Amino acid sequence: QLLRAYSELAPAVQELGLLVKLWAKGEGVCGAPQGYLSSYSLTLMAIYFLQVDPHVKMPCLQTRHFTGRGRAPQQVQWSC
């Protein structure tokens, strides 16, 4: 739910997450069973980058709303 909500805010989230995953797989540094970060963790780091970048300033969504059950909270409005 959390990743979907961020992707709905900006398509660049999904694109950047995919690029980071492809890079990590190509470099052989992706995969929790092998002792590396999971692709989920890498995607969260890409989102963090978008949040702290002064040119993007993506908002931080409240994780308490994402329970894994039911629907995610209503879409947040944002434009960069």
Protein Blocks (a to p, Z undefined) as FASTA:
>chain_A
ZZmmmmmmpmklmmmmmmmmmmmmmnopacjknopacfklmmmmmmmmmmmmmklopacd
dfklmnopajddddddddZZ
